[in-house]
């Protein structure tokens, strides 16, 4: 029996942290998995801290909350400072080095460091940073297969223009390719 997988997404409000969690939730649901999404906001939305915890399981989820997720996607320095010690041993840590000044202290984690904001700017889509991170995260962890996530882009971005969907898909694939080449 496969265990529940819990991933924490953490960063500043306005970085698309909650959207990343929602995307993963929808993608996992579409593959028949049980999913929970628990958002958490800091004092103020934009510029404050934001994080969400996504739990994905083959069977019913016993508890959607944990102090110690197996994986974390970290978008900024305060989030690394706050959550690095809470990730389970042998867990996975994906870090946006564009906004994280230091190296992680732990040596018992699989770590993927990415200059996400730089990659997004190169792409001409500064707002695509969260999708780049998500693409890299899924490529590395296969919590949801990249192909399955791509199949559901239209559903996940329902109501958005074709251009927005295409830009998000392009950013997602930049992350996938980065992860393939940098692990």
C-alpha positions as CSV (number, residue, x, y, z in Angstrom):
1,X,0.0,0.0,0.0
2,X,1.4,3.4,-1.0
3,X,1.6,5.9,1.8
4,X,0.1,9.4,1.7
5,X,2.4,12.0,0.2
6,X,2.3,15.4,1.7
7,X,3.9,18.4,0.1
8,X,4.2,21.9,1.5
9,X,4.3,24.9,-0.8
10,X,5.6,28.0,0.9
11,X,6.5,31.6,0.0
12,X,5.2,35.1,0.0
13,X,1.6,35.9,-0.7
14,X,1.3,36.8,-4.4
15,X,3.9,34.3,-5.6
16,X,1.2,31.8,-6.7
17,X,1.9,29.4,-3.8
18,X,-1.8,28.6,-3.2
19,X,-2.3,28.2,-7.0
20,X,0.5,25.6,-7.2
21,X,-1.2,23.6,-4.5
22,X,-4.6,23.9,-6.2
23,X,-3.1,22.8,-9.5
24,X,-1.5,19.7,-7.9
25,X,-4.8,19.0,-6.1
26,X,-6.8,19.1,-9.4
27,X,-4.1,17.1,-11.3
28,X,-4.1,14.4,-8.6
29,X,-7.9,14.3,-8.4
30,X,-8.1,13.8,-12.2
31,X,-6.0,10.7,-11.9
32,X,-8.4,9.2,-9.3
33,X,-6.4,9.9,-6.2
34,X,-7.7,11.1,-2.8
35,X,-6.5,14.7,-2.2
36,X,-6.7,17.4,0.4
37,X,-5.6,21.0,0.1
38,X,-5.1,23.1,3.2
39,X,-4.2,26.8,2.7
40,X,-2.7,29.0,5.3
41,X,-2.2,32.8,5.1
42,X,0.1,35.1,7.0
43,X,-1.0,38.5,8.4
44,X,-1.5,40.1,5.0
45,X,-2.0,38.4,1.6
46,X,0.4,40.1,-0.7
47,X,3.9,40.2,0.7
48,X,2.9,38.2,3.8
49,X,3.6,34.5,4.0
50,X,1.4,32.0,2.3
51,X,1.6,28.2,2.3
52,X,-0.5,25.2,1.6
53,X,-0.3,21.6,2.4
54,X,-1.4,19.1,-0.2
55,X,-1.9,15.5,0.7
56,X,-2.3,12.8,-2.0
57,X,-3.2,9.2,-1.3
58,X,-4.5,6.1,-3.0
59,X,-7.0,5.7,-0.1
60,X,-9.0,7.9,2.1
61,X,-6.9,10.5,3.9
62,X,-6.7,10.1,7.6
63,X,-5.5,13.6,8.5
64,X,-4.9,16.4,6.1
65,X,-2.5,18.1,8.5
66,X,1.1,17.4,9.4
67,X,4.0,19.2,11.1
68,X,6.4,17.1,9.0
69,X,5.8,16.9,5.3
70,X,7.8,14.6,3.1
71,X,8.4,17.3,0.5
72,X,8.5,21.0,0.4
73,X,8.6,23.6,-2.5
74,X,10.2,26.7,-1.1
75,X,9.9,30.0,-2.9
76,X,11.7,32.4,-0.5
77,X,14.2,32.7,2.3
78,X,11.8,33.1,5.3
79,X,10.0,29.9,4.2
80,X,13.3,27.9,4.1
81,X,14.2,29.2,7.5
82,X,10.8,28.2,8.9
83,X,10.3,24.8,7.3
84,X,13.7,23.2,6.5
85,X,13.9,21.5,9.9
86,X,10.3,20.1,9.6
87,X,10.8,18.1,6.4
88,X,11.0,14.3,7.0
89,X,14.4,12.7,6.7
90,X,15.2,11.6,3.1
91,X,12.5,14.0,2.0
92,X,12.6,16.3,-1.1
93,X,13.2,20.0,-1.1
94,X,12.8,22.2,-4.2
95,X,14.2,25.7,-3.7
96,X,13.9,28.9,-5.7
97,X,17.5,30.2,-5.5
98,X,16.4,33.5,-7.0
99,X,15.0,34.4,-3.6
100,X,16.8,32.1,-1.2
101,X,20.2,33.4,-0.1
102,X,21.7,30.4,1.6
103,X,22.2,26.7,1.0
104,X,20.1,24.3,3.0
105,X,21.8,23.1,6.1
106,X,20.4,19.5,6.0
107,X,22.2,16.8,4.2
108,X,19.5,14.1,4.5
109,X,17.3,15.6,1.8
110,X,17.1,15.3,-2.0
111,X,17.5,19.0,-3.0
112,X,16.8,20.6,-6.4
113,X,17.9,24.3,-6.5
114,X,16.5,26.4,-9.3
115,X,16.9,30.1,-10.2
116,X,13.2,30.2,-10.9
117,X,12.7,34.0,-11.2
118,X,15.6,34.1,-13.6
119,X,14.1,31.3,-15.7
120,X,10.7,33.0,-15.8
121,X,12.3,36.3,-16.9
122,X,14.2,34.5,-19.6
123,X,10.9,33.1,-20.8
124,X,9.4,36.5,-20.7
125,X,6.8,35.4,-18.2
126,X,7.7,36.7,-14.7
127,X,4.4,35.4,-13.4
128,X,5.2,31.9,-14.6
129,X,7.7,31.2,-11.8
130,X,5.3,29.1,-9.8
131,X,4.5,26.9,-12.8
132,X,8.2,26.4,-13.5
133,X,8.7,25.2,-10.0
134,X,5.6,22.9,-10.2
135,X,6.9,21.4,-13.5
136,X,10.3,20.7,-11.9
137,X,8.7,19.3,-8.8
138,X,6.4,16.9,-10.7
139,X,9.3,15.8,-13.0
140,X,11.4,14.9,-10.0
141,X,8.8,13.3,-7.7
142,X,6.2,11.8,-10.1
143,X,3.5,12.5,-7.4
144,X,1.4,13.1,-10.5
145,X,2.9,12.1,-13.9
146,X,3.9,15.1,-16.0
147,X,1.8,13.8,-18.9
148,X,-1.3,13.5,-16.7
149,X,-0.8,17.0,-15.4
150,X,-0.5,18.3,-19.0
151,X,-3.7,16.6,-20.0
152,X,-5.6,18.5,-17.4
153,X,-4.2,22.0,-18.1
154,X,-7.4,23.2,-19.8
155,X,-9.6,21.9,-16.9
156,X,-7.3,23.4,-14.3
157,X,-7.2,26.8,-16.0
158,X,-10.9,26.7,-17.0
159,X,-12.2,30.2,-17.9
160,X,-8.7,31.5,-18.7
161,X,-7.7,32.6,-22.2
162,X,-5.9,30.2,-24.6
163,X,-2.9,32.6,-24.2
164,X,-2.8,32.3,-20.4
165,X,-3.1,28.5,-20.7
166,X,-0.3,28.3,-23.3
167,X,2.0,30.5,-21.2
168,X,1.4,28.4,-18.1
169,X,2.0,25.2,-20.0
170,X,5.2,26.6,-21.5
171,X,6.5,27.7,-18.0
172,X,5.6,24.3,-16.6
173,X,7.6,22.6,-19.4
174,X,10.6,24.8,-18.7
175,X,10.6,23.4,-15.1
176,X,10.2,19.9,-16.4
177,X,13.3,20.3,-18.6
178,X,15.3,22.0,-15.9
179,X,14.6,19.1,-13.5
180,X,15.5,16.5,-16.2
181,X,18.9,18.2,-16.7
182,X,19.8,19.2,-13.1
183,X,19.2,16.5,-10.6
